[in-house]
Amino acid sequence: MGTFRDAMSYPLLRVGLIMLILALLISIAGFYRVNKTYSASGTLGEGMHYLGDDKFENEYLYHNRTLVLYSSNANLSLLQGAEMTNYTLVDREITLHPEERPVIYVFNGSVNYTYNATAVDYPYAVYSLFAFVLMLVGVVMAFLGYTQFLRDVKEGKK
């Protein structure tokens, strides 16, 4: 029976295994994550205000948002999707954790706000498609090399 060293002398099997190892390393790199943050603060007057950055909200995953509102005397509504919540702030501060990008409508007065959002980005995840193709080609090449090796063992060449 042939040994592993004998099997590795077949170029198709060797290249196939190298491709499989390379595909595994590339797919592991796809799990690398980077935390991204966005922060904004200021004063909102009367009217409709969209907080946050459109690019940040759409580009990254798994947002964790914190919205702090403070006013000496203001009435406002926080819109999130189809849900609307009304607040009256009289010398008070509220901390909210919206699930979507917040939209605030200030009826009267002015509101000071601080908006912080953190998200997760996987910058190398796109390379997992290349790793998948590399894995498929590697499996086929390793299989062809292994069957060639087995045929040679059966014929007594190895």
N, C-alpha and C positions, 0 to 999 in steps of 0.2 A: 504494500500500500504506500502511496506517496505521502510525503510530509508537507507541512505548511510551507517550508522553504522551497520545495519543488513546485508547489502550486503558485507561489509568488513569482516564479520565473515566467509565467504566462502574462504577456503584456495586457491583454483585455481584462483579466482578473485584477491585476495590479492597478490599472488605471480606473477600473470600476470602483474598487475599494477606496482609492484616493478621492474620487468624486463623491462618494458617500460620506467620507469624513469631512470633506470640504463643505458639503451641503449641511451637515450637522452643525459645523461651526458657524456658518452663515445664519442658519435658523436660530441658533442661540443668541447671536448678536441682535436679532430682531426683538428680543425681550428687553433690551437696554432701554430704560425709561429716563426721561428728563422732566423735572417739574418746571412748569412755566407759571409766571405770576403776572397779574395785571392789577393796577391800583389807580384809583382816581378819587379826587375829593374836590369840593367846591360848594357853591351856594346856588340853589335852584329858586328862581322866581316863579311867578304864576304861569301856568301853562303845562304842556305835555313835555316830558323829558325822558329820553332813552339813555339809560346808563350803560356803561361798558363799551367795549370795542367789538364791532361786528366781526372783524377778522379773527380776533382772539376767541370769541364765543363759538365760531363755526369751525375753526381749524383744529382745536385740541379737544381731548376727551376727558370725561369724569370731572366736571367742574365742582368746585367747592366755593360757594360764594358767601360773602358776609357784607351786609349793608347796614351802616349805622346812620340813623337820621336824628337830627336835633333841631329844635326850633323853640323860640320863645312864644310864638303864637301862630300856628298854621293849621290848615285843614288840607289833607292830601289823600289820594287814593293810590294804592300800589296794584298794578295790573300784572298778572302772570297768566298768560294764555287766556282762558275764558273766565278766570277767577279775578275778582276785584275785592280788595280789602280797604276799608276807609279808616283813617287815623286822624285824631285831633291831638296836636302836640302843643302843650302849654308848659314851657320851661321843663321839657323832658326829653330824654334821649331813648330811642328804641334800637335794638339790634335785631336784625332779621337775617334769615338764611334762605334766600330765594332759590328755587330750583331752576328757574329760567332767567334769562337776561331781564332785569327789572325795568319796568316802565312806570314812571311816577307822574301823576297829574296833580299839580298844586292848585288848589282852589283859591286860597288867599294866604298872604304872608310869604315868608321865605324860609327855606329849609336848608340847613347845612348838612352835607352828606359826606360819607367816606365809603367807597366801594372797593372791596378787595376780592379778587377771584384767583384761585389757583387751579391748575389743570395738569394733565399728564400728556406727554408727547412721546411717541415711539418713533424716533427719527430713522431707524434702520429697518422698520417693519416692511417697507416696500421691497427690500431685498429677499424677503422670504419667498416671493414668486420665483425668483432666479434659483433659490435653493431647492424649491420643489422640482423645477425642470432638471436641475443638476442631479437631484436624487433619482428621478426616473431614468435618466440616461445612465447613471452609475449602476443602478440595479440591473438594467439590461446588459450593460457591458460586463459586469461581474458575473452574471448568470451565463453569458456566452463563454467567458473565460473559464468558468468552473466546469461547464459541460465539456469543453475542449480538454481540460485537465482530466476529467473522469474517463473520457474516451481513450486518452493516451494511457491511463493507468490500466484500463480494461484490456487494451491491446498489448500491454507489457512494455511500453516505451519508457515509463517512469517507475 
